[in-house]
Amino acid sequence: MSGSSRTKTPLQWLIDVPVTLLCWGYFIFAFLFFFSFFYIGSYLFSSDKEKSFQYLNHRFFKGFLTLLRTLAPNHSWAIDPQVKNIRGSIIVCNHLSYLDPLLFLSLLPHNKTIVKTKFFSAPVFGFLLDVSGYLPSSTEGRFAAKMIEQVENMGDFFADGGNLFVFPEGTRNSSTSLEKFHKGVFKIARMYQCPIQVLQISGTDKLFTPGHFFFNTTLENRITLDLLESIEPKNTKGKMTVSTLHEKVRQAFLQQETVKEQVPQ
């Protein structure tokens, strides 16, 4: 595939290696020498640690994405302006790259997401996930109580303008065919009559290809994030079931793919 690490020229490697090291270095040095002091202060003195940590996560990843966009100018970005104004909603989106959740964190200051359970056991990182109120992907063992607590408090979270963003396929999927959706998020939407915003992302896998360490900074690419549909359970005629919500979201993705196929290349 063009732009992959297997076909890079020496010049591309000469650019991609230092850019990648600078960006990953940001995670270490920006956290240790700048953001860590704010996290400590928020943990000790904030009256709402969860919300404060979410905002700090937002600022941290906004800095990372700003650095990446600056150092990889061949990748243009087109973010639907409506996305930044989403409040009190569940956001569902396709998933192409590890950059996807980082992009959402950089765009939304008050947010939660579902994280692989193993990350909660990681030093420091697991602590940040826990205090930020993120949801574990597993409900087994010691995480069962955590998941129940988070779901029970989700109504207040939405009322305060918080967003829960999820990738319902549960894994990265670069193909046009949709994998089976996990239905847990639709149960939350039905429970709290919460709006669902259906988004579609493209191009992030070209910048950061799954399975590779280095960014493809020299590749000409366009990264987009579009709002496909807003689903309001409160305004839907008839009984809104989990299956109905699930099907509405799936149809929004499928209709978008149909539109793309009909557009002349």
C-alpha positions in Angstrom: 0.0 0.0 0.0 1.3 3.4 -0.9 2.7 5.3 2.1 3.1 2.1 4.2 6.4 1.4 6.0 7.2 -1.4 3.5 7.3 1.1 0.5 8.9 4.1 2.2 11.9 5.7 0.5 15.0 6.7 2.6 13.8 10.3 2.4 10.4 9.4 3.8 12.0 7.5 6.7 14.3 10.5 7.3 11.2 12.6 7.9 8.9 10.1 9.5 11.3 8.8 12.2 12.0 12.2 13.9 8.4 13.4 13.6 7.2 10.2 15.2 9.8 10.4 18.0 8.8 14.0 18.7 5.1 13.2 18.8 5.5 10.2 21.1 8.0 12.2 23.2 5.3 14.7 23.8 3.4 12.1 25.7 6.3 11.6 28.1 7.7 15.1 28.5 4.6 17.2 28.2 3.0 15.0 30.9 5.9 14.8 33.3 7.0 18.5 33.1 3.8 20.3 32.6 0.4 18.5 32.8 1.3 16.3 35.8 1.3 19.3 38.0 -2.3 20.2 36.9 -3.4 16.6 37.4 -2.0 16.6 40.9 -3.6 19.9 41.7 -7.0 18.8 40.3 -6.9 15.6 42.3 -6.0 17.4 45.5 -8.2 20.5 45.3 -10.9 20.1 42.6 -14.5 19.6 43.9 -15.2 17.6 40.7 -12.1 15.5 40.0 -13.7 13.6 37.2 -14.7 16.6 35.2 -11.4 18.3 35.9 -9.4 15.3 34.7 -11.6 15.1 31.5 -10.8 18.7 30.7 -7.1 18.1 31.3 -7.2 15.1 29.0 -8.8 17.3 26.4 -6.1 19.9 26.7 -3.3 17.3 26.7 -4.5 15.6 23.5 -5.4 18.9 21.8 -1.7 19.7 22.2 -0.7 16.4 20.8 -3.0 16.7 17.7 -1.8 20.3 17.2 1.8 19.1 17.2 1.0 16.2 14.8 -0.9 18.4 12.4 1.9 20.9 12.3 4.6 18.3 11.7 2.5 16.4 9.0 1.2 19.2 6.8 0.6 16.8 3.8 -2.4 15.5 5.7 -5.3 18.0 5.5 -8.1 17.9 8.1 -11.8 18.5 7.6 -13.7 18.4 10.9 -17.4 19.0 10.7 -17.9 22.2 12.8 -21.0 20.7 14.3 -18.9 18.1 16.2 -17.4 20.6 18.6 -20.8 21.8 19.6 -22.2 18.3 20.5 -23.3 18.2 24.1 -25.2 15.7 26.3 -25.1 13.0 23.7 -23.8 9.5 22.8 -21.4 9.7 19.9 -21.0 6.5 17.8 -18.3 6.4 15.1 -16.4 3.9 12.9 -12.9 3.1 14.1 -9.8 3.1 11.8 -6.8 3.9 13.9 -5.5 4.6 17.4 -5.7 8.2 16.5 -9.5 8.1 16.5 -10.1 8.3 20.3 -7.3 10.9 20.6 -9.1 13.1 18.1 -12.3 12.9 20.0 -10.6 13.7 23.3 -9.0 16.7 21.6 -12.3 18.0 20.3 -14.6 17.4 23.4 -13.7 18.9 26.8 -16.3 17.0 28.8 -16.3 13.3 27.7 -16.2 9.7 28.6 -15.4 6.6 26.5 -15.1 2.8 26.9 -11.6 1.6 27.4 -10.1 -1.9 27.2 -10.1 -3.3 30.7 -6.4 -4.2 30.7 -5.4 -0.5 30.5 -7.0 0.2 34.0 -4.2 -1.9 35.5 -1.4 0.1 33.9 0.7 2.3 36.2 -0.3 6.0 36.2 -2.4 5.6 33.0 -4.9 3.3 34.8 -5.2 5.9 37.6 -6.0 8.6 35.0 -8.6 6.5 33.4 -10.2 5.7 36.7 -10.4 9.2 38.0 -11.6 10.5 34.6 -14.6 8.2 34.9 -14.0 6.2 31.8 -15.9 2.9 31.5 -14.1 -0.5 31.4 -15.0 -2.7 28.5 -15.5 -5.7 30.7 -18.1 -6.1 33.5 -16.3 -9.1 35.1 -14.6 -9.3 38.4 -13.7 -6.0 40.1 -14.8 -4.0 37.1 -18.5 -5.0 37.5 -19.1 -2.5 40.3 -17.2 0.2 38.4 -19.4 -0.2 35.3 -22.6 -0.3 37.3 -21.6 2.9 39.1 -20.7 4.7 35.9 -23.9 3.7 34.1 -26.1 4.8 37.1 -24.5 8.2 37.1 -24.7 8.7 33.3 -28.0 10.6 33.5 -26.3 13.4 35.5 -23.3 13.3 33.2 -25.5 13.8 30.1 -27.5 16.6 31.9 -24.2 18.4 32.6 -23.4 18.4 28.9 -21.1 15.4 28.9 -20.6 13.2 25.9 -20.0 9.4 25.7 -18.1 8.5 22.6 -17.9 4.9 21.5 -16.8 2.8 18.6 -19.7 0.2 18.5 -17.8 -2.3 16.3 -15.5 -2.7 19.3 -12.3 -2.8 17.2 -10.5 -1.1 14.3 -12.0 -1.9 10.9 -10.6 -0.4 7.7 -13.0 -2.2 5.4 -16.2 -0.8 4.1 -18.3 -3.6 5.6 -19.5 -3.1 9.1 -18.7 -5.5 11.9 -21.3 -6.6 14.4 -22.2 -3.7 16.8 -22.0 -4.1 20.6 -25.4 -3.1 22.0 -24.5 -1.8 25.4 -24.3 1.8 24.3 -27.8 1.5 22.8 -29.1 0.3 26.1 -27.7 3.4 27.8 -29.3 5.6 25.1 -32.7 4.0 25.7 -32.4 4.2 29.4 -31.7 7.9 29.5 -33.5 8.9 26.3 -30.2 10.3 25.2 -29.5 11.7 21.6 -27.2 9.6 19.5 -24.9 11.4 17.1 -23.7 9.2 14.3 -20.2 10.2 13.0 -17.9 8.9 10.3 -14.2 9.3 10.3 -11.8 8.6 7.3 -8.1 8.9 6.6 -6.6 8.4 10.1 -5.4 5.0 9.2 -3.3 6.5 6.4 -1.5 8.8 8.8 -1.1 6.1 11.5 -1.5 2.7 10.1 -2.6 -0.1 12.5 0.3 -2.4 13.4 3.0 0.2 12.7 4.9 2.5 15.1 5.8 5.3 12.8 3.5 7.9 11.3 3.2 8.3 7.5 3.9 12.0 7.5 4.8 12.5 3.9 1.7 10.8 2.4 -0.8 13.1 0.7 -4.0 12.4 2.6 -7.3 14.0 3.8 -8.7 13.2 7.2 -12.4 13.9 7.6 -14.9 13.7 10.5 -18.5 14.1 9.4 -21.8 14.1 11.3 -24.0 11.7 9.4 -27.2 11.8 11.5 -28.7 12.8 14.8 -31.1 10.3 16.4 -33.4 11.7 19.1 -35.1 8.8 21.0 -37.5 11.3 22.6 -38.8 12.5 19.2 -39.1 9.0 17.6 -42.6 7.8 17.0 -43.5 4.5 18.5 -41.6 2.4 21.0 -37.8 3.0 20.8 -36.2 -0.3 21.5 -32.5 -1.2 21.7 -32.8 -3.1 18.4 -34.4 -0.1 16.8 -31.6 2.3 17.8 -29.1 -0.3 16.7 -30.7 -0.5 13.3 -31.0 3.3 12.9 -27.3 3.7 13.5 -26.3 0.9 11.2 -28.5 2.3 8.4 -26.9 5.7 8.8 -23.5 4.2 8.1 -24.8 2.1 5.2 -26.5 5.0 3.5 -23.3 7.0 3.7 -21.4 4.2 2.0 -24.1 4.0 -0.7 -23.7 7.8 -1.4 -19.9 7.4 -1.7 -20.3 4.6 -4.2 -22.6 6.7 -6.3 -20.2 9.7 -6.4 -18.0 9.6 -9.6 -14.3 9.1 -8.8 
